[in-house]
Amino acid sequence: MREFWAEMLGTFILVFFAVGSAVYGIETIGFVGVALAFGLVLLALAYALGPITGCHVNPAVTLGALLAKRVDIETAGRYWTAQFIGGIAAAAMLKFMTTAGDVNDQTGVLGANDYGITVNLGGAIVIEVLMTALLVFTVLAVTSKRGQTPVAGAAIGLVLAIIHLVGLPLTGTSVNPARSLGPALFAGGEPLKHVWVFILAPLAGGLLGAVAQLAVYRSEGKGEAVEPQRPETAEA
């Protein structure tokens, strides 16, 4: 249960604070500020929760870890459940803040992902698959036996920030089904109709990223890979 609560809490924090940065402040901080919010929140979580679960906080990352044999199916199922609960709970809090809390939703859709303005359906699928593949490849690479590094958390946070700089003007950047489902449920309308794209495309990207990492490195059985490292140890 410790792992369950860690993944739920981590996903809640990522969605509430990072998506919240767009909901509460995108008119002030812009795309760059939101991208940094996502990257810095994940960087902090990687070091805080890495020793417990590896800090997946993302069903696509968990799928990649499962395919790379870092976790078993039972653990993956527990992580997925926790991640979606955390994402939905965070979106509920964002909804509360923009209604009962009388805070202006500067995105108009509670930070939900969508397509159709700057990119069509095909473009949204392609960009989400490729961005998620990059994220999952990076996570698996820097936490593998061969690629482990004391700055794994920094690398993961940095790549998420870069991904958001590219994806925010196009789809709002999902690369995380749990991040997408929660806001879409409370936004309703077109974002909810289109949320399947931001669930399936990131999962496909997770599969692609795992295949790429296994091709470049090698398959590592459960227990052989390391988690993101804390600055002072070799096991975060």
Residue pairs with C-beta under 8 A, 6 or more apart in sequence:
2 52
3 52
3 53
3 75
3 78
3 79
3 82
4 78
4 79
4 81
4 82
5 82
6 49
6 52
6 53
6 55
6 82
7 49
7 53
7 56
7 57
7 78
7 79
7 82
7 83
7 86
8 82
8 83
8 85
8 86
8 89
9 49
9 86
10 45
10 48
10 49
10 53
10 55
10 56
10 57
10 86
11 57
11 58
11 82
11 83
11 84
11 85
11 86
11 87
11 90
11 178
11 179
12 86
12 87
12 89
12 90
13 41
13 45
13 90
14 38
14 41
14 42
14 45
14 57
14 90
14 176
14 179
15 86
15 87
15 90
15 91
15 94
15 178
15 179
15 182
15 183
16 90
16 93
16 94
17 37
17 41
18 34
18 37
18 38
18 41
18 42
18 179
19 90
19 91
19 94
19 110
19 111
19 179
19 183
20 94
20 97
20 111
21 29
21 33
21 34
21 37
21 38
22 34
22 37
22 106
22 107
22 111
22 172
23 94
23 97
23 98
23 103
23 105
23 106
23 107
23 110
23 111
24 97
24 103
24 104
24 106
25 33
25 34
25 106
26 33
26 34
26 106
26 107
27 106
29 37
31 164
31 165
31 168
31 169
32 165
34 164
34 168
35 161
35 162
35 164
35 165
35 168
36 161
38 160
38 161
38 164
38 173
39 157
39 158
39 159
39 160
39 161
39 162
39 164
40 157
40 161
41 157
42 55
42 57
42 156
42 157
42 160
43 153
43 154
43 156
43 157
43 158
44 153
44 157
45 55
45 57
46 55
46 152
46 153
46 156
46 157
46 228
46 236
47 153
47 228
47 230
47 231
47 236
48 55
49 55
49 57
50 152
50 153
50 227
50 228
50 229
50 230
50 236
51 227
51 230
51 235
51 236
53 79
53 227
54 65
54 70
54 143
54 227
54 228
55 153
55 227
55 228
56 62
56 65
56 79
56 83
57 83
57 86
57 176
57 178
58 83
58 135
58 175
58 176
58 177
58 178
58 179
58 202
59 79
59 80
59 83
59 84
59 176
59 177
59 178
59 202
59 203
59 206
60 132
60 135
60 136
60 175
60 176
60 177
60 202
60 203
60 205
60 206
60 209
61 135
61 136
61 139
61 206
62 71
62 76
62 79
62 80
62 83
62 206
63 76
63 136
63 203
63 206
63 207
63 210
64 136
64 139
64 140
64 206
64 207
64 209
64 210
64 213
65 71
65 76
65 140
65 210
66 72
66 73
66 76
67 206
67 207
67 210
67 211
67 214
68 140
68 210
68 213
68 214
68 219
68 220
68 225
69 219
69 220
69 221
69 222
70 140
70 143
70 220
70 222
70 225
71 79
71 222
72 222
83 178
84 177
84 178
84 181
84 182
86 178
87 176
87 178
87 179
87 180
87 181
87 182
88 181
88 182
88 185
89 182
90 182
91 110
91 182
91 183
91 185
91 186
92 182
92 186
94 110
94 111
94 183
94 186
95 110
95 186
97 103
98 104
98 105
98 110
107 172
109 183
109 187
109 189
109 191
110 183
110 186
110 187
111 172
111 183
112 172
112 180
112 183
112 184
112 187
112 191
112 192
112 195
113 171
113 172
113 173
113 174
113 180
113 183
113 184
113 191
113 194
113 195
113 197
113 198
114 171
114 172
114 190
114 191
114 194
115 121
115 123
115 124
115 170
115 171
115 194
115 197
116 190
116 194
118 169
118 170
119 127
119 170
119 171
121 197
123 170
124 170
124 171
124 197
124 201
125 197
125 201
127 166
127 167
127 170
127 171
128 167
128 171
128 174
128 175
128 197
128 198
128 201
128 202
128 205
129 201
129 202
129 204
129 205
129 208
130 205
131 163
131 166
131 167
131 173
131 175
131 205
132 174
132 175
132 176
132 201
132 202
132 203
132 204
132 205
132 206
132 208
132 209
133 205
133 206
133 208
133 209
133 212
134 159
134 163
134 209
135 156
135 159
135 160
135 163
135 175
135 205
135 209
136 205
136 206
136 208
136 209
136 210
136 213
137 209
137 210
137 212
137 213
138 155
138 156
138 159
138 209
139 156
139 209
140 209
140 210
140 213
140 217
141 147
141 213
141 216
141 217
142 148
142 149
142 152
142 155
142 156
142 228
143 152
143 225
143 226
143 227
143 228
144 213
144 217
144 220
144 225
144 226
145 220
145 224
145 225
145 226
146 217
146 218
147 217
148 226
148 229
148 234
149 155
149 229
150 229
150 231
150 234
151 229
152 228
152 229
152 236
153 228
153 229
153 236
156 228
160 175
163 173
163 175
164 173
166 173
167 173
167 174
167 175
171 198
174 180
174 198
174 201
174 202
175 202
175 205
176 202
177 198
177 199
177 202
177 203
180 195
180 198
180 199
180 202
181 195
181 198
181 199
183 191
184 191
184 192
184 194
184 195
184 198
185 192
185 195
226 234
226 235
227 235
227 236
228 236
229 235
229 236
230 236
